[in-house]
Amino acid sequence: MAWGKIKISKQDRLFSKYIRERDNWTCQACNKTFERNTGLLDNSHFMGRRFYATRFDEDNCEALCKSCHLKIGEDPVKHCERIKKKLGTRRFNKLRFKAKNNLLKANQFENEEAYQEIKLKYKKLLESKNYG
Ligand SMILES: [Zn+2]
């Protein structure tokens, strides 16, 4: 995976925190649960980060442990099938279409307004769990 080529922004970091909290610090592939705010879970993007239209799309992201995240590369077909099952065929196809037919500019998805929106969602999520 070409991690090195894509710059991770503050919006990426915040969205990653949000996704891991949403998924209750549980790996969505092996169901193992981790302590909050540890670095042992990743925010995995189904369609890679370079597809801006789905970079901050909740359907495109899930918490995966380091081990399962690595396994994706070893068996992408299995990963694909699991995501398809999870989202349902319609949502799955919609997600891929959205990623690949993005004619908008990156700043359409990454800007101060989008950042504040994620921040608010994250705050509400924490409050709903009494972490606020
Ligand atoms: Zn796992």
Backbone and ligand atoms as CSV (ligand in chain L), in Angstrom:
chain,resi,resn,atom,element,x,y,z
A,1,MET,N,N,0.821,-1.199,0.000
A,1,MET,CA,C,0.000,0.000,0.000
A,1,MET,C,C,0.861,1.257,0.000
A,2,ALA,N,N,0.439,2.223,-0.769
A,2,ALA,CA,C,1.271,3.413,-0.951
A,2,ALA,C,C,0.967,4.483,0.091
A,3,TRP,N,N,1.107,4.116,1.329
A,3,TRP,CA,C,0.805,5.066,2.405
A,3,TRP,C,C,1.620,6.337,2.280
A,4,GLY,N,N,2.896,6.142,1.969
A,4,GLY,CA,C,3.835,7.256,1.986
A,4,GLY,C,C,3.472,8.381,1.049
A,5,LYS,N,N,2.728,8.075,0.014
A,5,LYS,CA,C,2.434,9.087,-1.003
A,5,LYS,C,C,1.280,10.001,-0.622
A,6,ILE,N,N,0.494,9.566,0.345
A,6,ILE,CA,C,-0.672,10.373,0.687
A,6,ILE,C,C,-0.483,11.035,2.040
A,7,LYS,N,N,-0.636,12.337,2.035
A,7,LYS,CA,C,-0.444,13.106,3.246
A,7,LYS,C,C,-1.654,12.930,4.166
A,8,ILE,N,N,-1.371,12.670,5.434
A,8,ILE,CA,C,-2.449,12.510,6.404
A,8,ILE,C,C,-2.680,13.859,7.089
A,9,SER,N,N,-3.873,14.363,6.947
A,9,SER,CA,C,-4.187,15.692,7.477
A,9,SER,C,C,-4.835,15.606,8.855
A,10,LYS,N,N,-5.090,16.761,9.458
A,10,LYS,CA,C,-5.773,16.772,10.761
A,10,LYS,C,C,-7.199,16.248,10.602
A,11,GLN,N,N,-7.793,16.486,9.421
A,11,GLN,CA,C,-9.141,15.966,9.162
A,11,GLN,C,C,-9.130,14.425,9.095
A,12,ASP,N,N,-8.084,13.874,8.480
A,12,ASP,CA,C,-7.927,12.416,8.442
A,12,ASP,C,C,-7.803,11.853,9.855
A,13,ARG,N,N,-7.000,12.516,10.661
A,13,ARG,CA,C,-6.763,12.009,12.027
A,13,ARG,C,C,-8.040,12.054,12.868
A,14,LEU,N,N,-8.788,13.133,12.708
A,14,LEU,CA,C,-10.036,13.265,13.457
A,14,LEU,C,C,-11.065,12.234,12.977
A,15,PHE,N,N,-11.165,12.084,11.666
A,15,PHE,CA,C,-12.128,11.123,11.108
A,15,PHE,C,C,-11.778,9.700,11.545
A,16,SER,N,N,-10.499,9.415,11.586
A,16,SER,CA,C,-10.031,8.112,12.048
A,16,SER,C,C,-10.450,7.847,13.496
A,17,LYS,N,N,-10.341,8.876,14.335
A,17,LYS,CA,C,-10.755,8.738,15.738
A,17,LYS,C,C,-12.253,8.476,15.810
A,18,TYR,N,N,-12.992,9.226,14.989
A,18,TYR,CA,C,-14.446,9.084,14.951
A,18,TYR,C,C,-14.858,7.658,14.550
A,19,ILE,N,N,-14.244,7.137,13.498
A,19,ILE,CA,C,-14.599,5.796,12.999
A,19,ILE,C,C,-14.300,4.725,14.050
A,20,ARG,N,N,-13.149,4.843,14.688
A,20,ARG,CA,C,-12.793,3.832,15.691
A,20,ARG,C,C,-13.728,3.886,16.896
A,21,GLU,N,N,-14.147,5.102,17.249
A,21,GLU,CA,C,-15.117,5.255,18.334
A,21,GLU,C,C,-16.475,4.689,17.910
A,22,ARG,N,N,-16.889,5.023,16.675
A,22,ARG,CA,C,-18.158,4.514,16.146
A,22,ARG,C,C,-18.196,2.984,16.206
A,23,ASP,N,N,-17.073,2.368,15.850
A,23,ASP,CA,C,-17.001,0.908,15.832
A,23,ASP,C,C,-16.638,0.328,17.205
A,24,ASN,N,N,-16.758,1.164,18.227
A,24,ASN,CA,C,-16.549,0.725,19.615
A,24,ASN,C,C,-15.200,0.053,19.859
A,25,TRP,N,N,-14.199,0.560,19.169
A,25,TRP,CA,C,-12.836,0.043,19.350
A,25,TRP,C,C,-12.767,-1.473,19.159
A,26,THR,N,N,-13.611,-1.916,18.215
A,26,THR,CA,C,-13.673,-3.349,17.901
A,26,THR,C,C,-13.297,-3.556,16.443
A,27,CYS,N,N,-12.393,-4.476,16.188
A,27,CYS,CA,C,-12.009,-4.802,14.821
A,27,CYS,C,C,-13.211,-5.402,14.111
A,28,GLN,N,N,-13.565,-4.827,12.975
A,28,GLN,CA,C,-14.765,-5.247,12.269
A,28,GLN,C,C,-14.578,-6.564,11.508
A,29,ALA,N,N,-13.349,-7.040,11.451
A,29,ALA,CA,C,-13.102,-8.301,10.757
A,29,ALA,C,C,-12.999,-9.470,11.742
A,30,CYS,N,N,-12.262,-9.299,12.840
A,30,CYS,CA,C,-12.068,-10.423,13.775
A,30,CYS,C,C,-12.819,-10.238,15.097
A,31,ASN,N,N,-13.483,-9.078,15.247
A,31,ASN,CA,C,-14.284,-8.787,16.432
A,31,ASN,C,C,-13.518,-8.629,17.742
A,32,LYS,N,N,-12.236,-8.494,17.643
A,32,LYS,CA,C,-11.446,-8.284,18.854
A,32,LYS,C,C,-11.615,-6.823,19.299
A,33,THR,N,N,-11.800,-6.630,20.601
A,33,THR,CA,C,-11.985,-5.280,21.124
A,33,THR,C,C,-10.699,-4.768,21.768
A,34,PHE,N,N,-10.437,-3.491,21.559
A,34,PHE,CA,C,-9.208,-2.875,22.080
A,34,PHE,C,C,-9.547,-1.764,23.056
A,35,GLU,N,N,-8.568,-1.406,23.883
A,35,GLU,CA,C,-8.753,-0.291,24.806
A,35,GLU,C,C,-8.892,0.994,24.000
A,36,ARG,N,N,-9.712,1.903,24.508
A,36,ARG,CA,C,-9.900,3.175,23.814
A,36,ARG,C,C,-8.579,3.936,23.699
A,37,ASN,N,N,-8.485,4.661,22.599
A,37,ASN,CA,C,-7.351,5.554,22.348
A,37,ASN,C,C,-5.985,4.880,22.358
A,38,THR,N,N,-5.957,3.633,21.955
A,38,THR,CA,C,-4.666,3.003,21.740
A,38,THR,C,C,-4.414,2.991,20.234
A,39,GLY,N,N,-3.199,2.803,19.858
A,39,GLY,CA,C,-2.866,2.827,18.441
A,39,GLY,C,C,-2.987,1.465,17.771
A,40,LEU,N,N,-3.686,0.558,18.419
A,40,LEU,CA,C,-3.726,-0.815,17.904
A,40,LEU,C,C,-4.803,-1.049,16.851
A,41,LEU,N,N,-5.694,-0.082,16.727
A,41,LEU,CA,C,-6.733,-0.169,15.693
A,41,LEU,C,C,-6.479,0.904,14.650
A,42,ASP,N,N,-6.729,0.551,13.384
A,42,ASP,CA,C,-6.601,1.518,12.298
A,42,ASP,C,C,-7.986,1.870,11.782
A,43,ASN,N,N,-8.052,3.005,11.115
A,43,ASN,CA,C,-9.238,3.299,10.324
A,43,ASN,C,C,-8.920,2.826,8.914
A,44,SER,N,N,-9.583,1.755,8.493
A,44,SER,CA,C,-9.308,1.182,7.182
A,44,SER,C,C,-10.255,1.775,6.138
A,45,HIS,N,N,-9.676,2.231,5.023
A,45,HIS,CA,C,-10.479,2.733,3.908
A,45,HIS,C,C,-10.661,1.607,2.900
A,46,PHE,N,N,-11.885,1.329,2.511
A,46,PHE,CA,C,-12.112,0.316,1.487
A,46,PHE,C,C,-11.607,0.832,0.137
A,47,MET,N,N,-12.187,1.914,-0.342
A,47,MET,CA,C,-11.623,2.600,-1.491
A,47,MET,C,C,-10.543,3.510,-0.912
A,48,GLY,N,N,-9.350,3.408,-1.441
A,48,GLY,CA,C,-8.201,4.078,-0.832
A,48,GLY,C,C,-8.356,5.585,-0.658
A,49,ARG,N,N,-7.517,6.140,0.202
A,49,ARG,CA,C,-7.594,7.563,0.512
A,49,ARG,C,C,-7.489,8.474,-0.706
A,50,ARG,N,N,-6.848,7.962,-1.762
A,50,ARG,CA,C,-6.664,8.842,-2.921
A,50,ARG,C,C,-7.993,9.157,-3.615
A,51,PHE,N,N,-9.028,8.342,-3.335
A,51,PHE,CA,C,-10.352,8.680,-3.854
A,51,PHE,C,C,-11.003,9.644,-2.868
A,52,TYR,N,N,-10.915,10.906,-3.197
A,52,TYR,CA,C,-11.321,11.934,-2.242
A,52,TYR,C,C,-12.800,11.904,-1.882
A,53,ALA,N,N,-13.640,11.550,-2.863
A,53,ALA,CA,C,-15.088,11.602,-2.622
A,53,ALA,C,C,-15.528,10.643,-1.526
A,54,THR,N,N,-14.739,9.590,-1.293
A,54,THR,CA,C,-15.115,8.620,-0.263
A,54,THR,C,C,-14.125,8.576,0.901
A,55,ARG,N,N,-13.185,9.502,0.880
A,55,ARG,CA,C,-12.157,9.530,1.928
A,55,ARG,C,C,-12.752,9.754,3.324
A,56,PHE,N,N,-13.833,10.553,3.349
A,56,PHE,CA,C,-14.478,10.841,4.630
A,56,PHE,C,C,-15.919,10.310,4.647
A,57,ASP,N,N,-16.133,9.237,3.915
A,57,ASP,CA,C,-17.456,8.615,3.844
A,57,ASP,C,C,-17.500,7.463,4.845
A,58,GLU,N,N,-18.491,7.508,5.719
A,58,GLU,CA,C,-18.574,6.486,6.771
A,58,GLU,C,C,-18.719,5.071,6.226
A,59,ASP,N,N,-19.414,4.940,5.099
A,59,ASP,CA,C,-19.576,3.612,4.493
A,59,ASP,C,C,-18.239,3.052,4.018
A,60,ASN,N,N,-17.316,3.939,3.736
A,60,ASN,CA,C,-16.034,3.516,3.178
A,60,ASN,C,C,-15.005,3.147,4.247
A,61,CYS,N,N,-15.353,3.404,5.505
A,61,CYS,CA,C,-14.353,3.256,6.558
A,61,CYS,C,C,-14.807,2.343,7.680
A,62,GLU,N,N,-13.847,1.646,8.271
A,62,GLU,CA,C,-14.151,0.798,9.424
A,62,GLU,C,C,-12.883,0.578,10.233
A,63,ALA,N,N,-13.101,0.246,11.486
A,63,ALA,CA,C,-11.967,-0.026,12.362
A,63,ALA,C,C,-11.464,-1.446,12.115
A,64,LEU,N,N,-10.175,-1.554,11.882
A,64,LEU,CA,C,-9.555,-2.871,11.728
A,64,LEU,C,C,-8.281,-2.921,12.558
A,65,CYS,N,N,-8.024,-4.072,13.167
A,65,CYS,CA,C,-6.783,-4.215,13.914
A,65,CYS,C,C,-5.626,-4.320,12.913
A,66,LYS,N,N,-4.433,-4.061,13.395
A,66,LYS,CA,C,-3.256,-4.050,12.524
A,66,LYS,C,C,-3.135,-5.349,11.720
A,67,SER,N,N,-3.408,-6.441,12.393
A,67,SER,CA,C,-3.253,-7.744,11.765
A,67,SER,C,C,-4.274,-7.939,10.632
A,68,CYS,N,N,-5.539,-7.615,10.889
A,68,CYS,CA,C,-6.567,-7.752,9.852
A,68,CYS,C,C,-6.337,-6.742,8.727
A,69,HIS,N,N,-5.847,-5.565,9.092
A,69,HIS,CA,C,-5.574,-4.534,8.083
A,69,HIS,C,C,-4.507,-5.027,7.096
A,70,LEU,N,N,-3.524,-5.717,7.614
A,70,LEU,CA,C,-2.472,-6.272,6.758
A,70,LEU,C,C,-3.009,-7.392,5.871
A,71,LYS,N,N,-3.923,-8.191,6.445
A,71,LYS,CA,C,-4.460,-9.345,5.714
A,71,LYS,C,C,-5.273,-8.948,4.486
A,72,ILE,N,N,-5.820,-7.739,4.525
A,72,ILE,CA,C,-6.598,-7.247,3.380
A,72,ILE,C,C,-5.798,-7.341,2.091
A,73,GLY,N,N,-4.539,-6.938,2.188
A,73,GLY,CA,C,-3.675,-6.967,1.020
A,73,GLY,C,C,-3.384,-8.377,0.543
A,74,GLU,N,N,-3.413,-9.309,1.487
A,74,GLU,CA,C,-3.131,-10.703,1.131
A,74,GLU,C,C,-4.334,-11.385,0.488
A,75,ASP,N,N,-5.531,-10.923,0.840
A,75,ASP,CA,C,-6.728,-11.550,0.295
A,75,ASP,C,C,-7.802,-10.502,0.008
A,76,PRO,N,N,-7.559,-9.681,-1.001
A,76,PRO,CA,C,-8.492,-8.582,-1.284
A,76,PRO,C,C,-9.893,-9.048,-1.684
A,77,VAL,N,N,-10.000,-10.228,-2.286
A,77,VAL,CA,C,-11.314,-10.725,-2.709
A,77,VAL,C,C,-12.196,-10.991,-1.481
A,78,LYS,N,N,-11.585,-11.616,-0.481
A,78,LYS,CA,C,-12.314,-11.904,0.759
A,78,LYS,C,C,-12.767,-10.601,1.429
A,79,HIS,N,N,-11.871,-9.639,1.444
A,79,HIS,CA,C,-12.174,-8.336,2.045
A,79,HIS,C,C,-13.350,-7.682,1.321
A,80,CYS,N,N,-13.268,-7.721,0.010
A,80,CYS,CA,C,-14.301,-7.135,-0.842
A,80,CYS,C,C,-15.661,-7.785,-0.560
A,81,GLU,N,N,-15.666,-9.087,-0.450
A,81,GLU,CA,C,-16.917,-9.822,-0.199
A,81,GLU,C,C,-17.509,-9.444,1.156
A,82,ARG,N,N,-16.643,-9.287,2.144
A,82,ARG,CA,C,-17.116,-8.936,3.496
A,82,ARG,C,C,-17.747,-7.542,3.508
A,83,ILE,N,N,-17.104,-6.601,2.847
A,83,ILE,CA,C,-17.638,-5.236,2.796
A,83,ILE,C,C,-18.975,-5.224,2.047
A,84,LYS,N,N,-19.038,-5.991,0.981
A,84,LYS,CA,C,-20.254,-6.072,0.183
A,84,LYS,C,C,-21.417,-6.627,1.014
A,85,LYS,N,N,-21.099,-7.647,1.794
A,85,LYS,CA,C,-22.097,-8.268,2.652
A,85,LYS,C,C,-22.561,-7.273,3.726
A,86,LYS,N,N,-21.600,-6.544,4.273
A,86,LYS,CA,C,-21.870,-5.589,5.342
A,86,LYS,C,C,-22.763,-4.444,4.850
A,87,LEU,N,N,-22.448,-3.907,3.685
A,87,LEU,CA,C,-23.185,-2.744,3.179
A,87,LEU,C,C,-24.423,-3.114,2.369
A,88,GLY,N,N,-24.432,-4.302,1.830
A,88,GLY,CA,C,-25.475,-4.662,0.870
A,88,GLY,C,C,-25.012,-4.223,-0.514
A,89,THR,N,N,-25.449,-4.948,-1.530
A,89,THR,CA,C,-24.939,-4.713,-2.883
A,89,THR,C,C,-25.184,-3.280,-3.359
A,90,ARG,N,N,-26.342,-2.741,-3.068
A,90,ARG,CA,C,-26.695,-1.416,-3.571
A,90,ARG,C,C,-25.767,-0.331,-3.012
A,91,ARG,N,N,-25.598,-0.355,-1.687
A,91,ARG,CA,C,-24.737,0.650,-1.047
A,91,ARG,C,C,-23.283,0.465,-1.466
A,92,PHE,N,N,-22.897,-0.793,-1.607
A,92,PHE,CA,C,-21.540,-1.134,-2.018
A,92,PHE,C,C,-21.239,-0.559,-3.411
A,93,ASN,N,N,-22.159,-0.782,-4.342
A,93,ASN,CA,C,-21.975,-0.270,-5.706
A,93,ASN,C,C,-21.977,1.249,-5.742
A,94,LYS,N,N,-22.834,1.827,-4.918
A,94,LYS,CA,C,-22.938,3.279,-4.838
A,94,LYS,C,C,-21.609,3.890,-4.355
A,95,LEU,N,N,-21.044,3.224,-3.353
A,95,LEU,CA,C,-19.772,3.683,-2.789
A,95,LEU,C,C,-18.663,3.671,-3.839
A,96,ARG,N,N,-18.581,2.573,-4.577
A,96,ARG,CA,C,-17.544,2.458,-5.610
A,96,ARG,C,C,-17.749,3.471,-6.730
A,97,PHE,N,N,-18.995,3.661,-7.077
A,97,PHE,CA,C,-19.303,4.646,-8.111
A,97,PHE,C,C,-18.891,6.036,-7.650
A,98,LYS,N,N,-19.244,6.346,-6.416
A,98,LYS,CA,C,-18.921,7.658,-5.849
A,98,LYS,C,C,-17.406,7.895,-5.859
A,99,ALA,N,N,-16.663,6.875,-5.483
A,99,ALA,CA,C,-15.199,6.999,-5.423
A,99,ALA,C,C,-14.613,7.235,-6.811
A,100,LYS,N,N,-15.096,6.481,-7.760
A,100,LYS,CA,C,-14.460,6.485,-9.083
A,100,LYS,C,C,-14.970,7.553,-10.028
A,101,ASN,N,N,-16.096,8.153,-9.698
A,101,ASN,CA,C,-16.636,9.164,-10.596
A,101,ASN,C,C,-16.576,10.552,-9.981
A,102,ASN,N,N,-15.574,10.732,-9.176
A,102,ASN,CA,C,-15.411,12.012,-8.506
A,102,ASN,C,C,-14.754,13.032,-9.420
A,103,LEU,N,N,-15.520,14.020,-9.797
A,103,LEU,CA,C,-14.950,15.060,-10.646
A,103,LEU,C,C,-14.731,16.347,-9.856
A,104,LEU,N,N,-15.002,16.245,-8.565
A,104,LEU,CA,C,-14.858,17.435,-7.732
A,104,LEU,C,C,-13.430,17.561,-7.215
A,105,LYS,N,N,-13.112,18.723,-6.754
A,105,LYS,CA,C,-11.762,18.961,-6.233
A,105,LYS,C,C,-11.629,18.470,-4.789
A,106,ALA,N,N,-10.416,18.146,-4.416
A,106,ALA,CA,C,-10.150,17.647,-3.068
A,106,ALA,C,C,-10.713,18.571,-1.993
A,107,ASN,N,N,-10.585,19.882,-2.207
A,107,ASN,CA,C,-11.023,20.807,-1.154
A,107,ASN,C,C,-12.536,20.849,-0.979
A,108,GLN,N,N,-13.232,20.164,-1.874
A,108,GLN,CA,C,-14.669,19.990,-1.711
A,108,GLN,C,C,-14.955,19.098,-0.492
A,109,PHE,N,N,-14.017,18.219,-0.206
A,109,PHE,CA,C,-14.206,17.240,0.863
A,109,PHE,C,C,-13.343,17.515,2.088
A,110,GLU,N,N,-12.295,18.242,1.868
A,110,GLU,CA,C,-11.411,18.541,2.986
A,110,GLU,C,C,-11.284,20.048,3.126
A,111,ASN,N,N,-11.975,20.556,4.110
A,111,ASN,CA,C,-11.934,21.992,4.381
A,111,ASN,C,C,-12.383,22.218,5.820
A,112,GLU,N,N,-12.311,23.450,6.260
A,112,GLU,CA,C,-12.602,23.754,7.662
A,112,GLU,C,C,-14.040,23.351,8.038
A,113,GLU,N,N,-14.972,23.559,7.122
A,113,GLU,CA,C,-16.368,23.240,7.407
A,113,GLU,C,C,-16.544,21.731,7.613
A,114,ALA,N,N,-15.938,20.949,6.717
A,114,ALA,CA,C,-16.031,19.490,6.820
A,114,ALA,C,C,-15.371,19.024,8.121
A,115,TYR,N,N,-14.251,19.654,8.461
A,115,TYR,CA,C,-13.543,19.312,9.693
A,115,TYR,C,C,-14.428,19.559,10.914
A,116,GLN,N,N,-15.085,20.728,10.936
A,116,GLN,CA,C,-15.952,21.075,12.068
A,116,GLN,C,C,-17.148,20.120,12.153
A,117,GLU,N,N,-17.632,19.676,10.996
A,117,GLU,CA,C,-18.747,18.745,10.958
A,117,GLU,C,C,-18.372,17.403,11.614
A,118,ILE,N,N,-17.183,16.913,11.273
A,118,ILE,CA,C,-16.701,15.660,11.853
A,118,ILE,C,C,-16.489,15.845,13.357
A,119,LYS,N,N,-15.951,17.011,13.717
A,119,LYS,CA,C,-15.679,17.314,15.119
A,119,LYS,C,C,-16.972,17.258,15.941
A,120,LEU,N,N,-18.028,17.814,15.362
A,120,LEU,CA,C,-19.318,17.839,16.034
A,120,LEU,C,C,-19.905,16.425,16.158
A,121,LYS,N,N,-19.806,15.665,15.078
A,121,LYS,CA,C,-20.306,14.280,15.097
A,121,LYS,C,C,-19.561,13.452,16.143
A,122,TYR,N,N,-18.248,13.674,16.198
A,122,TYR,CA,C,-17.399,12.950,17.148
A,122,TYR,C,C,-17.777,13.314,18.588
A,123,LYS,N,N,-18.006,14.593,18.805
A,123,LYS,CA,C,-18.382,15.085,20.126
A,123,LYS,C,C,-19.721,14.460,20.552
A,124,LYS,N,N,-20.684,14.460,19.630
A,124,LYS,CA,C,-22.003,13.890,19.923
A,124,LYS,C,C,-21.901,12.395,20.232
A,125,LEU,N,N,-21.039,11.732,19.481
A,125,LEU,CA,C,-20.848,10.294,19.692
A,125,LEU,C,C,-20.270,10.035,21.083
A,126,LEU,N,N,-19.275,10.836,21.461
A,126,LEU,CA,C,-18.671,10.685,22.794
A,126,LEU,C,C,-19.696,10.964,23.879
A,127,GLU,N,N,-20.511,11.994,23.668
A,127,GLU,CA,C,-21.544,12.343,24.646
A,127,GLU,C,C,-22.552,11.215,24.791
A,128,SER,N,N,-22.913,10.603,23.653
A,128,SER,CA,C,-23.889,9.519,23.711
A,128,SER,C,C,-23.346,8.319,24.481
A,129,LYS,N,N,-22.017,8.260,24.558
A,129,LYS,CA,C,-21.396,7.167,25.321
A,129,LYS,C,C,-20.946,7.610,26.707
A,130,ASN,N,N,-21.334,8.824,27.036
A,130,ASN,CA,C,-20.955,9.418,28.324
A,130,ASN,C,C,-19.465,9.627,28.510
A,131,TYR,N,N,-18.768,9.846,27.400
A,131,TYR,CA,C,-17.346,10.164,27.483
A,131,TYR,C,C,-17.122,11.667,27.381
A,132,GLY,N,N,-18.198,12.382,26.999
A,132,GLY,CA,C,-18.058,13.810,26.730
A,132,GLY,C,C,-17.621,14.566,27.962
L,1,ZN,ZN,ZN,-8.846,-7.900,13.480
